[in-house]
């Protein structure tokens, strides 16, 4: 199967990809980056406007996704409850269907209060995507990769990625992960006989992926 790996800025690399060239996007972008000035001794009130730079960047990312996805394609974007409304807003205008899936990690991380045990996956289908005949539930139970076993802090389990790949693509089709980290999506693509395009800016994680 064909593999194409890029060490560079995801937006710039995506701009170089041809129109209608990708069958599915599966990725876990850095979806929440709070403003640095909050990390000070003085307390400052948070402001939604602080996400302006992040919103501008994602606006361009989604524009490129719309361009490079085939009109029969689909996508799975990992996110959380804070950024999901923004992602859904972008997806709404060019998909025939966009909805949240819940990844139940089956264990909560240690800490105080209500701890995270799930992630949201925004699933979307392009206008001419073929209906999926199976009727699986929208809660995917799969244990997270143990922290001490991870090569990347946000590493996803291969089993979960395989389920997404098998659900929405066929052998030989092309999958893009534009924030591939240490390359878990690529491993899942290799196991399921899919072509893969991976983009990662961090040189150390790119080295692990290759």
Helices and strands as residue ranges (DSSP letters): E 3-7, H 10-16, E 22-27, G 36-38, G 48-51, H 52-68, E 69-79, H 84-92, E 95-104, E 118-126, E 139-141, G 147-149, H 158-168, E 174-177, H 184-191, E 195-200, H 203-209
